[in-house]
Amino acid sequence: MHKLFRYFDDGVDFKDYWELLKKDLIFHTPLEEQVREALEQRNHPNMMFLLYEEMQKDLLGVIDKVCSFLGKEYTKQQKEELKEHLKFDNMNKMPPFSTPKAQGNDSELKFMRKGKSGNWVQYFDVEMKKEAEEYMNKYLDCTKLQFPEIRIGS
């Protein structure tokens, strides 16, 4: 996202970015403050808190949950159409993501990458994985937020 919004140029090394993120020197950080603030409001009647992993596991269930939250009723066929529309591969073709760069060469910059949870491990070396686990445990411990177990490649 930071490259897409031109906060960094294409030559920024991921490891350098990680070092800046750990030190809260990246725009929109620290992330945990935003998560904590949202979680504190999760029981407010105008707040719905969803995890992307929930959508991956049971998209129709999430659609039902959102419909209920919004006080809307849709037919089974409408929900199936929405489910198809919300599939990651279809979303990546929608504006504003359907720019010539996004449709063309895979090396071009894209906002939406693979749509798979847990893929972050492909970008981290052993030391970075350890640091990421410590970082997440430190900042998410006070929120009691638990992410579901994700199998890479599933």
VOPAGU-2260 file (C-alpha; in pm, 1 decimal, decimal comma):
REM VOPAGU-2260
SITE   aa  ch    i         X         Y         Z
SITE  MET   A    0       0,0       0,0       0,0
SITE  HIS   A    1     279,3     240,7      84,7
SITE  LYS   A    2     436,9     191,9    -257,1
SITE  LEU   A    3      99,9     230,4    -429,5
SITE  PHE   A    4      39,6     560,8    -252,0
SITE  ARG   A    5     398,1     663,4    -335,1
SITE  TYR   A    6     514,5     692,2      25,5
SITE  PHE   A    7     809,8     481,6     -90,9
SITE  ASP   A    8     956,7     415,8    -430,3
SITE  ASP   A    9     972,8      71,2    -589,0
SITE  GLY   A   10    1334,9      23,3    -479,5
SITE  VAL   A   11    1258,2       7,5    -106,0
SITE  ASP   A   12    1377,6    -322,5      36,3
SITE  PHE   A   13    1118,4    -509,8     245,5
SITE  LYS   A   14    1367,5    -564,8     528,1
SITE  ASP   A   15    1430,1    -187,0     546,2
SITE  TYR   A   16    1055,0    -128,0     552,4
SITE  TRP   A   17    1019,3    -382,0     837,0
SITE  GLU   A   18    1284,8    -198,2    1041,2
SITE  LEU   A   19    1093,5     129,0    1001,8
SITE  LEU   A   20     762,1     -37,1    1087,6
SITE  LYS   A   21     900,2    -186,7    1410,3
SITE  LYS   A   22    1009,3     161,3    1517,6
SITE  ASP   A   23     668,6     314,7    1429,7
SITE  LEU   A   24     831,7     532,4    1164,7
SITE  ILE   A   25     583,9     439,4     892,0
SITE  PHE   A   26     279,8     650,6     805,9
SITE  HIS   A   27     -35,9     507,5     971,5
SITE  THR   A   28     157,5     340,6    1252,8
SITE  PRO   A   29     148,3     225,1    1519,0
SITE  LEU   A   30    -118,3     -14,4    1393,6
SITE  GLU   A   31    -201,5    -153,8    1734,9
SITE  GLU   A   32    -351,2     177,1    1846,3
SITE  GLN   A   33    -598,7     164,2    1558,0
SITE  VAL   A   34    -687,0    -199,6    1630,2
SITE  ARG   A   35    -722,0    -132,8    2001,9
SITE  GLU   A   36    -950,2     166,6    1939,6
SITE  ALA   A   37   -1174,6     -37,1    1708,5
SITE  LEU   A   38   -1186,4    -329,6    1950,7
SITE  GLU   A   39   -1286,7    -100,0    2235,3
SITE  GLN   A   40   -1590,7      -3,9    2026,7
SITE  ARG   A   41   -1676,3    -356,7    1907,0
SITE  ASN   A   42   -1993,9    -371,8    2118,1
SITE  HIS   A   43   -2121,4     -33,0    1998,9
SITE  PRO   A   44   -2444,9     -78,6    1798,8
SITE  ASN   A   45   -2292,4     103,5    1499,4
SITE  MET   A   46   -1972,1    -101,5    1491,4
SITE  MET   A   47   -1912,2    -436,0    1326,7
SITE  PHE   A   48   -1572,4    -596,5    1367,2
SITE  LEU   A   49   -1480,8    -862,6    1109,2
SITE  LEU   A   50   -1158,6   -1040,4    1028,4
SITE  TYR   A   51   -1058,1   -1113,0     670,9
SITE  GLU   A   52    -999,5   -1471,4     780,6
SITE  GLU   A   53   -1371,0   -1499,4     864,7
SITE  MET   A   54   -1456,3   -1404,6     508,1
SITE  GLN   A   55   -1215,2   -1662,2     371,7
SITE  LYS   A   56   -1359,6   -1935,1     590,3
SITE  ASP   A   57   -1733,4   -1862,0     549,7
SITE  LEU   A   58   -1817,1   -1578,4     311,3
SITE  LEU   A   59   -2190,3   -1655,7     305,1
SITE  GLY   A   60   -2195,8   -1656,1     685,2
SITE  VAL   A   61   -2027,6   -1314,6     688,1
SITE  ILE   A   62   -2275,7   -1186,7     427,4
SITE  ASP   A   63   -2560,1   -1302,6     654,6
SITE  LYS   A   64   -2393,7   -1133,4     952,2
SITE  VAL   A   65   -2355,1    -803,9     762,7
SITE  CYS   A   66   -2712,6    -821,4     634,1
SITE  SER   A   67   -2837,6    -868,4     988,2
SITE  PHE   A   68   -2617,6    -583,8    1114,6
SITE  LEU   A   69   -2755,5    -351,6     845,2
SITE  GLY   A   70   -3114,2    -470,6     891,9
SITE  LYS   A   71   -3135,1    -588,4     530,9
SITE  GLU   A   72   -3284,2    -902,1     382,7
SITE  TYR   A   73   -3172,2   -1056,5      59,5
SITE  THR   A   74   -3275,0   -1368,1    -128,8
SITE  LYS   A   75   -3050,8   -1671,3    -143,6
SITE  GLN   A   76   -2983,1   -1592,2    -510,2
SITE  GLN   A   77   -2883,8   -1232,4    -428,0
SITE  LYS   A   78   -2647,9   -1356,1    -158,4
SITE  GLU   A   79   -2491,8   -1608,4    -397,7
SITE  GLU   A   80   -2440,5   -1330,9    -654,5
SITE  LEU   A   81   -2281,1   -1110,8    -390,0
SITE  LYS   A   82   -2060,2   -1400,5    -280,3
SITE  GLU   A   83   -1938,9   -1441,0    -640,4
SITE  HIS   A   84   -1883,9   -1066,4    -672,3
SITE  LEU   A   85   -1679,5   -1059,9    -348,7
SITE  LYS   A   86   -1443,6   -1342,5    -444,4
SITE  PHE   A   87   -1089,8   -1211,3    -435,5
SITE  ASP   A   88   -1016,5   -1285,1    -801,4
SITE  ASN   A   89   -1323,4   -1083,7    -904,2
SITE  MET   A   90   -1247,4    -795,0    -668,5
SITE  ASN   A   91    -900,4    -748,9    -814,9
SITE  LYS   A   92   -1063,1    -674,1   -1152,4
SITE  MET   A   93   -1286,7    -397,7   -1017,1
SITE  PRO   A   94   -1210,2     -25,4   -1036,7
SITE  PRO   A   95   -1003,1     138,9    -902,8
SITE  PHE   A   96    -779,9    -169,9    -906,7
SITE  SER   A   97    -835,2    -252,8   -1273,6
SITE  THR   A   98    -571,7     -14,4   -1400,8
SITE  PRO   A   99    -359,6    -126,2   -1696,7
SITE  LYS   A  100     -72,7    -189,0   -1453,5
SITE  ALA   A  101    -290,1    -414,4   -1235,4
SITE  GLN   A  102    -419,2    -609,0   -1535,6
SITE  GLY   A  103     -85,0    -652,1   -1705,0
SITE  ASN   A  104     252,5    -770,5   -1594,8
SITE  ASP   A  105     266,1    -934,5   -1249,3
SITE  SER   A  106     574,0    -729,1   -1169,3
SITE  GLU   A  107     364,3    -411,9   -1186,8
SITE  LEU   A  108     236,5    -254,5    -868,3
SITE  LYS   A  109     -94,4    -391,3    -738,7
SITE  PHE   A  110    -290,4    -293,1    -431,1
SITE  MET   A  111    -447,9    -634,9    -382,7
SITE  ARG   A  112    -195,6    -913,7    -399,1
SITE  LYS   A  113    -302,9   -1276,0    -340,7
SITE  GLY   A  114    -599,3   -1271,7    -105,5
SITE  LYS   A  115    -451,6   -1539,6     119,5
SITE  SER   A  116    -402,8   -1506,1     492,7
SITE  GLY   A  117     -67,3   -1604,0     632,1
SITE  ASN   A  118     125,2   -1532,3     312,8
SITE  TRP   A  119     340,0   -1285,1     506,3
SITE  VAL   A  120     571,5   -1570,8     605,0
SITE  GLN   A  121     693,9   -1586,7     244,8
SITE  TYR   A  122     849,2   -1240,4     284,7
SITE  PHE   A  123    1017,6   -1283,5     623,7
SITE  ASP   A  124    1344,6   -1455,5     702,5
SITE  VAL   A  125    1378,2   -1655,4    1027,5
SITE  GLU   A  126    1487,4   -1355,1    1234,6
SITE  MET   A  127    1209,3   -1133,7    1095,4
SITE  LYS   A  128     947,3   -1403,8    1168,4
SITE  LYS   A  129    1062,9   -1416,8    1530,7
SITE  GLU   A  130    1050,9   -1037,1    1553,6
SITE  ALA   A  131     704,3   -1028,1    1395,4
SITE  GLU   A  132     570,4   -1283,8    1643,0
SITE  GLU   A  133     712,9   -1080,3    1932,8
SITE  TYR   A  134     575,9    -756,1    1785,8
SITE  MET   A  135     226,5    -901,3    1741,0
SITE  ASN   A  136     224,6   -1063,8    2084,7
SITE  LYS   A  137     336,6    -739,9    2249,3
SITE  TYR   A  138      77,0    -521,0    2081,5
SITE  LEU   A  139    -216,2    -757,6    2053,6
SITE  ASP   A  140    -189,1    -911,1    2398,8
SITE  CYS   A  141    -376,8    -622,7    2560,1
SITE  THR   A  142    -658,9    -651,2    2301,9
SITE  LYS   A  143    -721,1   -1025,7    2347,8
SITE  LEU   A  144    -763,4   -1039,7    1969,0
SITE  GLN   A  145    -691,3   -1388,8    1840,5
SITE  PHE   A  146    -642,6   -1464,6    1475,9
SITE  PRO   A  147    -759,7   -1804,2    1353,2
SITE  GLU   A  148    -494,8   -2060,5    1263,5
SITE  ILE   A  149    -410,9   -2029,7     894,6
SITE  ARG   A  150    -253,1   -2297,9     679,3
SITE  ILE   A  151     -25,6   -2157,0     412,2
SITE  GLY   A  152    -148,1   -2245,3      66,2
SITE  SER   A  153    -500,8   -2326,0     177,4
